[in-house]
Amino acid sequence: MKPLVRAAAIVIVLASAVGAGAALLRSAVSLDEQVPSEALAAKVHALVVLPPGYRTSRRRYPVVYFLHGLPASAQAYRASGWVEDALERAGPAILVEPQGARSGDTDPEYLNWGAGRRWETFISEELVRYVDTHFRTIRSRRARAIVGLSAGGYGATILGLHHLGRFSVIESWSGYFHPTDPTGTMPLARGPGANAHRLIDNLRADERSRPTFFAFYVGRGDARFRAENELYDRQLTEAHVPHVFELYRGGHETALWERRATGWLRMALVHLERPQR
């Protein structure tokens, strides 16, 4: 199965391990927002984590949208406290972790499936508009990253490539590049727009007018997704599309993602605008 992220209530977490024996007193604040969505015909949750100092400053911040793995429960968006810790270590930014599944719809792959199931529209349009309206963001593609792990890595890639005018940083952690069934082994029958391999020319053409930082990694022991990641790296290289690709020790596992999270979020922030007044 693709990883099911365990649910855990997160409102304000006070401490988290940082390295061996070290501790970080988290001063970020997590808000569980209910976002009205026409695309999903309901109010949909998103965890918004405000950086330290947000309440007392007047600065505007870049935003990192982080997509969890699938299949998942409706509460999975609240289960990645280690991502929040990693971003606080990486630098000041707003973190948004949207709900990516719900009861009876546990593996939507972050795609649009029709009325009431337009997950892509919710995240890439409605959620971005809500966050920009309700929080002090830098309202520019140069200040938005979309990042995800496993199925969320696929979602980040496909939403980022579909909405290059909205996101300037795309990162996939142990993701894949075409939609799959819940086992992660069988492709889903969707149009060519759902296959990132077929969008490379679009990315190359867009690079001529505006840069996009695109990076992805996979574990050497990831039997399901390593080969496709290596193929995508070769295809991007042959097309002369700038990107970063890494192979790391480990499999398709949280231990790998936790180990690399701070560095990869820091890399994303380097390519985003800094907080500003």
Backbone torsions as a table, in degrees:
resi	resn	phi	psi	omega
1	MET	NA	148.7	166.8
2	LYS	-65.7	153.0	-169.3
3	PRO	-64.9	133.0	173.2
4	LEU	-95.6	112.2	-177.2
5	VAL	-74.6	126.4	-177.0
6	ARG	-70.3	141.8	-178.0
7	ALA	-82.1	141.7	176.0
8	ALA	-154.9	131.2	-179.1
9	ALA	-69.7	128.7	178.5
10	ILE	-130.1	119.7	173.5
11	VAL	-116.7	-67.9	170.9
12	ILE	-133.6	116.4	-180.0
13	VAL	-98.8	130.8	-171.3
14	LEU	-89.2	-32.1	-176.5
15	ALA	-147.1	154.2	178.3
16	SER	-154.4	149.3	-179.1
17	ALA	-68.8	139.3	175.6
18	VAL	-131.2	103.6	-177.6
19	GLY	70.4	-168.7	-175.9
20	ALA	-79.7	111.3	172.5
21	GLY	78.5	-3.4	-178.8
22	ALA	-90.9	161.5	-179.2
23	ALA	-136.5	146.0	178.7
24	LEU	-120.6	124.7	174.8
25	LEU	-84.9	107.1	-175.7
26	ARG	-77.0	124.9	177.8
27	SER	-109.7	3.9	173.8
28	ALA	-71.4	156.4	-179.0
29	VAL	-119.1	130.9	-179.6
30	SER	-104.4	129.5	-179.8
31	LEU	-119.8	127.0	177.4
32	ASP	-91.0	99.1	-176.1
33	GLU	-89.8	142.8	171.7
34	GLN	-106.0	111.8	-171.1
35	VAL	-100.5	119.7	176.6
36	PRO	-64.0	131.4	-176.3
37	SER	-134.5	118.3	170.4
38	GLU	-72.6	-34.1	-177.5
39	ALA	-62.0	-34.9	-179.8
40	LEU	-108.4	5.0	176.0
41	ALA	52.8	42.5	-178.4
42	ALA	-172.0	172.3	166.7
43	LYS	-85.8	132.8	-174.7
44	VAL	-122.5	142.6	-174.9
45	HIS	-82.6	152.5	169.2
46	ALA	-151.2	132.0	175.1
47	LEU	-86.1	122.2	178.7
48	VAL	-111.8	117.9	-177.5
49	VAL	-106.7	114.5	-178.0
50	LEU	-89.4	137.7	-175.0
51	PRO	-71.6	160.6	175.0
52	PRO	-54.4	136.0	179.1
53	GLY	88.8	-6.2	-178.1
54	TYR	-59.1	-43.1	-174.7
55	ARG	-66.6	-29.6	-173.0
56	THR	-104.4	-4.7	179.7
57	SER	-108.4	171.3	174.6
58	ARG	-112.6	15.0	-175.6
59	ARG	-74.9	153.2	170.5
60	ARG	-101.2	148.0	-169.8
61	TYR	-124.7	151.6	167.9
62	PRO	-69.3	163.8	-176.3
63	VAL	-127.0	134.3	172.5
64	VAL	-110.1	117.3	174.9
65	TYR	-93.1	123.6	-175.3
66	PHE	-119.0	123.8	-176.0
67	LEU	-104.6	127.7	-178.3
68	HIS	-80.6	171.7	179.9
69	GLY	-76.1	164.5	179.5
70	LEU	-135.0	159.4	-5.4
71	PRO	-67.0	157.1	-172.9
72	ALA	-153.3	165.9	174.8
73	SER	-85.5	173.1	179.4
74	ALA	-68.4	-16.0	-178.0
75	GLN	-99.2	3.0	-173.3
76	ALA	-62.1	-26.8	-178.9
77	TYR	-63.1	-17.2	-177.9
78	ARG	-97.0	8.5	-166.5
79	ALA	-108.1	16.7	-175.9
80	SER	-121.0	56.8	178.2
81	GLY	-58.4	-30.3	179.3
82	TRP	-66.0	-28.4	175.3
83	VAL	-67.7	-41.0	178.8
84	GLU	-62.6	-43.6	176.7
85	ASP	-61.0	-43.4	-178.0
86	ALA	-64.0	-40.6	-179.6
87	LEU	-68.2	-36.5	178.0
88	GLU	-63.7	-34.4	176.3
89	ARG	-73.2	-32.7	-175.3
90	ALA	-73.9	-35.1	-179.4
91	GLY	150.6	168.6	-174.4
92	PRO	-72.8	122.7	175.2
93	ALA	-163.5	160.2	172.2
94	ILE	-87.4	133.1	177.4
95	LEU	-107.3	131.1	177.9
96	VAL	-123.0	121.0	-179.6
97	GLU	-117.3	94.3	-174.9
98	PRO	-78.0	152.5	169.2
99	GLN	-63.8	128.0	-177.5
100	GLY	-117.1	7.2	-179.9
101	ALA	-158.6	166.0	175.2
102	ARG	-155.8	171.4	-178.1
103	SER	-56.1	129.3	-179.0
104	GLY	81.4	-1.8	179.7
105	ASP	-146.8	66.6	-168.5
106	THR	-89.0	-11.6	-176.4
107	ASP	-141.7	59.1	-176.1
108	PRO	-79.0	-4.4	174.8
109	GLU	62.7	16.5	178.4
110	TYR	62.3	28.3	-178.4
111	LEU	-109.0	167.7	171.8
112	ASN	-89.3	126.8	-177.4
113	TRP	-119.6	2.7	-177.7
114	GLY	124.4	-175.3	-175.0
115	ALA	-53.9	129.5	178.7
116	GLY	78.1	-1.7	179.8
117	ARG	-135.6	39.5	-179.0
118	ARG	-98.0	77.5	-175.8
119	TRP	-66.6	-40.1	179.0
120	GLU	-60.3	-45.8	-180.0
121	THR	-62.3	-42.2	179.1
122	PHE	-57.9	-51.0	-173.3
123	ILE	-75.3	-47.2	-171.4
124	SER	-81.2	-19.5	-178.4
125	GLU	-119.5	-62.8	-173.8
126	GLU	-65.9	-44.9	-177.9
127	LEU	-66.5	-43.4	178.1
128	VAL	-60.2	-43.5	178.7
129	ARG	-62.7	-42.1	179.8
130	TYR	-63.0	-47.2	-177.6
131	VAL	-64.3	-42.8	179.3
132	ASP	-65.5	-28.9	-179.2
133	THR	-79.7	-36.8	-171.0
134	HIS	-100.0	-10.2	-177.1
135	PHE	-135.4	160.9	-177.6
136	ARG	-81.7	84.3	179.1
137	THR	-103.1	162.6	166.7
138	ILE	-89.0	111.7	-169.3
139	ARG	-85.9	73.8	-176.3
140	SER	-154.0	148.0	175.1
141	ARG	-58.6	-30.5	-178.5
142	ARG	-70.1	-4.2	179.9
143	ALA	-123.4	19.6	179.0
144	ARG	-127.3	130.3	173.4
145	ALA	-119.4	147.1	172.0
146	ILE	-124.6	124.5	-171.3
147	VAL	-133.8	147.7	176.4
148	GLY	-161.3	162.1	178.3
149	LEU	-117.7	143.2	-179.9
150	SER	55.3	-121.3	177.2
151	ALA	-59.8	-30.7	174.8
152	GLY	-66.3	-29.6	174.3
153	GLY	-66.9	-40.2	172.9
154	TYR	-61.7	-46.7	-179.3
155	GLY	-60.0	-44.4	179.2
156	ALA	-61.1	-41.8	-179.8
157	THR	-64.9	-50.6	-173.1
158	ILE	-71.7	-38.8	176.7
159	LEU	-68.4	-39.5	177.7
160	GLY	-63.0	-43.4	-179.6
161	LEU	-70.4	-31.2	176.8
162	HIS	-74.5	-23.7	-172.7
163	HIS	-130.6	57.8	-179.4
164	LEU	-66.3	-18.9	175.5
165	GLY	-79.1	-7.6	-177.1
166	ARG	-111.9	-31.7	-177.5
167	PHE	-123.7	134.5	178.3
168	SER	-107.7	-7.4	176.9
169	VAL	-129.1	130.5	177.9
170	ILE	-129.8	126.7	175.7
171	GLU	-132.4	135.1	175.5
172	SER	-119.9	124.0	178.0
173	TRP	-107.1	109.7	-179.6
174	SER	55.8	36.8	-179.5
175	GLY	-92.1	-164.6	177.7
176	TYR	-145.4	-178.9	-166.7
177	PHE	-131.7	13.6	169.8
178	HIS	-146.9	151.1	-175.6
179	PRO	-68.0	141.5	-178.5
180	THR	-128.5	166.1	174.2
181	ASP	-75.4	176.9	-176.5
182	PRO	-59.3	-20.6	178.3
183	THR	-79.9	-15.1	-176.8
184	GLY	77.7	10.3	-175.0
185	THR	-116.8	-21.8	-176.7
186	MET	-111.5	126.7	179.0
187	PRO	-68.4	147.9	174.5
188	LEU	-93.5	144.7	-179.9
189	ALA	-80.0	96.8	175.0
190	ARG	-129.6	171.5	-179.3
191	GLY	-69.5	170.2	-178.8
192	PRO	-59.8	-23.9	179.5
193	GLY	-68.2	-14.2	178.7
194	ALA	-92.4	0.5	-177.8
195	ASN	-110.8	111.3	-175.8
196	ALA	-65.2	-23.7	177.3
197	HIS	-61.6	-28.8	-177.4
198	ARG	-90.9	3.0	-178.0
199	LEU	-109.7	6.5	-177.0
200	ILE	-63.7	-39.7	179.3
201	ASP	-63.1	-36.7	177.7
202	ASN	-62.6	-43.7	-180.0
203	LEU	-65.3	-42.3	179.4
204	ARG	-62.2	-42.3	179.5
205	ALA	-65.7	-38.9	-178.7
206	ASP	-68.2	-32.2	-179.1
207	GLU	-60.4	-22.6	-178.1
208	ARG	-68.9	-25.4	-177.1
209	SER	-111.7	-24.6	-180.0
210	ARG	-155.7	136.7	-176.7
211	PRO	-79.5	145.2	171.9
212	THR	-126.7	127.7	175.5
213	PHE	-87.9	115.1	-175.9
214	PHE	-121.1	122.0	-176.9
215	ALA	-141.5	146.0	178.3
216	PHE	-153.6	155.5	177.0
217	TYR	-145.0	166.5	177.7
218	VAL	-153.8	155.2	177.1
219	GLY	-78.2	144.9	177.9
220	ARG	-60.8	-29.3	-179.3
221	GLY	-93.7	12.7	-179.6
222	ASP	-83.1	93.1	-173.0
223	ALA	-66.4	-27.0	-177.3
224	ARG	-81.6	-40.5	-165.8
225	PHE	-117.1	-7.5	-178.7
226	ARG	-61.0	-47.7	-174.9
227	ALA	-60.7	-41.0	-179.1
228	GLU	-69.7	-36.6	176.2
229	ASN	-62.1	-42.9	179.2
230	GLU	-65.8	-38.6	176.3
231	LEU	-62.3	-44.4	-178.2
232	TYR	-65.3	-37.7	175.2
233	ASP	-59.2	-45.5	179.9
234	ARG	-63.8	-42.2	-178.8
235	GLN	-63.7	-42.5	178.6
236	LEU	-65.3	-40.4	179.2
237	THR	-63.3	-45.0	179.4
238	GLU	-63.8	-31.1	179.4
239	ALA	-86.6	0.5	179.8
240	HIS	60.6	39.1	176.3
241	VAL	-96.5	120.8	179.4
242	PRO	-60.9	134.8	179.3
243	HIS	-166.1	169.7	174.8
244	VAL	-122.8	131.6	175.7
245	PHE	-135.4	135.7	179.2
246	GLU	-135.1	145.3	169.3
247	LEU	-108.8	130.9	-177.6
248	TYR	-123.8	157.5	171.8
249	ARG	-63.3	134.2	177.9
250	GLY	127.7	173.6	-179.8
251	GLY	-112.3	-150.0	178.7
252	HIS	-90.3	84.0	-165.5
253	GLU	-152.5	150.6	-179.8
254	THR	-60.8	-34.4	-179.2
255	ALA	-56.2	-40.9	178.2
256	LEU	-65.8	-46.4	-176.7
257	TRP	-65.2	-40.8	177.7
258	GLU	-63.8	-41.0	-177.2
259	ARG	-64.4	-33.6	-174.7
260	ARG	-101.4	-5.4	-169.8
261	ALA	-61.1	-48.8	-176.0
262	THR	-61.4	-46.2	-179.7
263	GLY	-62.2	-41.0	-177.5
264	TRP	-75.5	-32.4	174.2
265	LEU	-70.9	-36.9	175.6
266	ARG	-62.5	-40.2	178.4
267	MET	-62.9	-39.2	177.0
268	ALA	-63.2	-45.5	-176.7
269	LEU	-65.8	-32.1	177.5
270	VAL	-58.6	-29.5	-177.0
271	HIS	-97.4	6.7	176.3
272	LEU	-110.4	161.0	174.3
273	GLU	-63.0	146.5	178.0
274	ARG	-78.9	159.2	174.9
275	PRO	-53.8	145.4	-176.3
276	GLN	-144.7	157.2	177.2
277	ARG	-87.8	NA	NA
